[in-house]
Amino acid sequence: MPTQRGQSERELDVISIGRSSVDLYGEQVGGRLEDMQSFAKYVGGCPTNIAVGTARLGLRSALLTRVGDEHMGRFIREQLVREGVNTSSVITDPERLTALVILGIRDKKTFPLIFYRENCADMAICEQDVSEAFIASAKAVVVSGTHFSTPTTEAAMRKAMRLARETGTKVVFDIDYRPVLWKLTGHGLGEERFVADGGVTALLQTILPGCDLIVGTEEEFHIAGGSTDTLAALRRVRELTGATLVCKRGPMGCVVFPDAIPDSLEQGIRGPGFPVEVYNVLGAGDAFMSGFLRGWLRDHPLEECCAFANACGAFAVSRHGCAPAIPTWTELSYFLENGSPTPRLREDARLSHIHWATTRRRDWPEVMAFAIDHRAQLEAMAARLGADPARIAAFKLLALQAAQRTSDGRDGFGMLLDGIHGQDALDALTGTGAWIGRPVELPGSRPLRFEGGPDIAVTIREWPAEHVVKCLAFYHPDDEEALRTEQERQIQTLFAACRATGHELLLEIIPPRGMPASMPDDEDTISRALERFYGLGVHPDWWKLPSPASQGAWNSIAGTIDRHDPLCRGVLILGLDAPEEELKAGLALAARQPVCKGFAVGRTLFGSAAEAWLAGSIDDAAAVAAMEAAYGRLIAFWQEQRSRNAA
């Protein structure tokens, strides 16, 4: 008999087993699936959504599934890693494709979907994929109904359940009844949730005795219990199992039956409901399960488990997508404590910001960026030297070479690159794991104008999601009102566009030079600018700022960010073409500030090399060597200062 470890000794809280797909969600809400013009791409599949949801809620989750050896399979794996899900049992299937699901939001009651799952990778899960050590490493394992629909996957699920019982791991059963996946409807009826079938009922009833927790909608308990009378179905299920039963009731929340089934559903254990406007029911059950497990696996009272579950379900029905809609623990806690002023949770700016900021693509504790997004400066330099401006693109590739040599795979390596002269360098750097910022402002514009046209959302929609949108504004909080208002409106538009397209925003603020005496450049100027933008609802992921000259100025900046957005990534210090020693003096003070996460410096690193190279006085190798040395010195200095202050 396998050795049983105590629940507190387990490395994992929960393992989900089964479906893993890519959801392609139609972006035109209210239209037929036939008429969709564009789609958003998310991970999907009930067990995958639960793995993501429980990880977001602070549980140590893992997924056992198969994905294809192709782009969609790699996307699922990479997204799971970003979400903090253990992928040690995500198996790459060399023969089968990753499953796809096409979904849409037609209206409040109609959500068409098509499953592309013919011989897909996750339906090839077999007994050999399920190991005793893996099952024993978790407090609970979640099995779902779909994977009992074929003999091979059924054998794998039953092995997981048997090993769980032998090793003291709890078994959670998500009934997850999709008639189309049992081949009970045509492909075009993927949204159908209930078709009575005696064979499915008989099979499900052989699963129930081995479970500790069973979760399903009323319709799912109908298929499990063999009756369309909910109480009768629940009583039949209770005859077969002593598991805690959780019946999901949509907008009415849920009801839990740990023991005998009473005379009325209302007599079960319930938690608070959260009335919200229904936008999209797809994925709500997976969010619900994630919330319930967050409480159940931490031994919270069942009423509290219901509250977590109902709230998570409320978030999911209010948003686009399945897994992406599930809240994080920070977000859920805020909602339970403060509620929301609107039933349209997706329109709650505070909740939306918390959701965005706690689900970013990856952490960046530090960024040391080589900035060479300069366009106008290099164009002016080339014109002054009589050099062909077409050579600027080649120089930026040399800068990329120098920066990559210096970084040598170091965490925190980044670059600022543009799409005008730097597109080749951008293409080469994208996908390598580097931090990438990309400018949108028309160089030198005041009031701010955008490069690429007036509709910034159209411009950045084409950009890779990993590109951070960088916008430089020559802005002073005491600017003349009409100018200040116009600039602020532009930045508000940019912020909305970034959120809509899923891009992070780096807002660079530089007070214009030569301000009149009535607008002093005092140590509160920058913090007042930040205060102004926060008051307008603009919450950049990053601030890029001139190096404050005093601790007082730093205190003002840090205090403003902490009051308005403690989830902000932080401040990056810019260079302003300062001599290296002058720049280092500012960095020495910046390194002592927790709110400062690094630097994004340009002309100090490449200016002299660019001048000499464009003039023809040095070759490629010399230019690379000069930039590599300058960048290396700055990184070494920054890290030395950081280490000194951490000691």
C-alpha positions, 0 to 999 in steps of 0.5 A: 500500500502506498505511503500516505503523506499528511495534507500539510506535507503535500507540494501541491494543493490541487491537480486538474486533469483533462481538457486543454484547448485554445479558446478563440473568442469572437470580439464582435459582441452581439453578432452571429458566429458566422459574422465574427471578424476577429478573435481573442486567443485564450487558454481554455478547457474546464480543467485548464481553466480551474488550474489557472483559476486556483493558481490566481487565487493563491493555491499551488495548482498543476495540470495533467493534460496533453497538448500538440507539438505546435504553436497552440500547444506551446502557447498553452504551456507558456501561458500556464507558466505565466499563471504559476501553474505546475506544468510538469505533467503537461505532455507534448503529444507528437502526433495530435493537434491541440484542441480548439474552441470557437466561441461567441457572445450573441446576447445575454442567453446565447453563446454559440461555440464549436469544439474542434476536438477530433482526435485532439491531444488532450483526448489521448491521455492514458493510464501511463500519463498518471503517476502515483507520485504525482497524484500523491503530491497533491491535496486534491485531484479534479477529474471532469466528466468529458474525460470519461467519454472514451475508454482510454481517457476513462481508464486514465481518470479511474487510475487517478481516482484509485491512486488518490484514494490509496494516497489520501488525496481527495477526489473532486468531480466536476460533472462538466457535462457537454452533450456534444462531447459525448456525441449526443448532438451535432457539431453546431450545438456545442452550447447545448447543456443538457440531453438526457441519456441513460448510458451517460447516467449509468457511467457517471453513477459508477464514478460518484462513489469514489468522490469527496466533492461533486460540483455541477449545475442543476442540469448536470445533477440531472444527468448524474442522478437520472432525473430532471427533478433536481431534488430527486436527482440529488437524492439519487446521487446521495444514495451513491456517495457520501461526497459533499454536493455543490449545486450551482444555480446561476444567478441564485448562487449555489447550495451545498449539501454535506449530508442528507438532501433536505425537502427543499433546495433552500434548506442547504448551506448557502453563501451570499450572492452577487447580483451582476449583469450577465455578459458571458456565461461561458467559463463561469462554472470553472471560475466558481470551482476555483473559488470554492476550492480556494476555501475548501482546500484551506478548510474554510466554512462551507458558507465562506467557500460559497462566497468565494465561489459565487463571487468568482462566478460573478466576475466570470459572467461579467467579462470576455473569456473564460480563464482570463476572467477569473479574479486573482486573490487580491482582486477577490479580497478587494471585491468581498470587502468593498463590493462594486458600485456597478453590476457591470463589473467589467466597467468598474475601473478600480476592479479592472485595474486590480485585475490587470495589474495582478495578471500581467504577463510576467514579473519585472523586478528590475529593468536595465534598458538600452534605449535606442528608440530615438528617431528625430535625434538620429535623423538630425545627426545623419543630416548634419554628418551628410550620412544616408538616413537609411543607415540608421536602421543598420546602426540600431542592429549594431546597438542590439548586438552590443546590448545582447552581448552585454546582457548575456542572458541576464534577467532584467535586460531590455531595450527601447526600440522604434518601428521606424528605423528599428523594425529589424531590431524589434523583430530580432528581439521580440520573442527572446524574453527581453523587456521591450518598450516601443514609442508612440509619440510623434518626436518632439510634439507638444501638444502630444501627437501620435506617430502612425495616425490619430487613432492610437488603438488602430496603431498598437493593435498590430503590435505584439502583446509583449511590447510595452507602449512607451509615450513621452510627453513634454508636460508640466502640471502648471502648463496653460490650461488649454495645452494641459487639457489637450495633452491629458486627453491624448494620454487618457485616450492612449491609456484606454487603448492600451487596456483594450489591446492588452499592452502595458503602458510606460508613461515618460514625463519630462517637464519642458525646459525654459519654464517661466518663473511662474512655473518653477521646476521644484522638487514636487513638479514630477509628483504633481504631474503624477497626481494629476494623471492618477486623478484622471484615471490613468494608471501606467504600468511604468513611469519613466522620469528624469532622475530626481535630484533630492531625497525629498523629490523621491519621497514625493514621487514614491508617496504619490504612487503608493497612494494611488497605485501600489500595484504600479511596476515602478519608475525607470530613470531616463538619461537625457543625454547626460554625461556618464558620471553625472548620470551615475550620480543620479543612479546612485540616489535612485538605487536607494529607492524601492519604487525605482526598478531600473533605468532606460538610458540611450544617448549616454550609451550610443551617442558618441558611437553613432556620431563616429559610425555615421561619420565613417570614422569607426567600423561596425566592430568598433561601434559595437565594442564602444556601446557594449563597454558603455552599457556594461559599465552602467549595468555594473554600476547600477548593480553595485549600488543596488547590492550596497543598499540591500546589504 
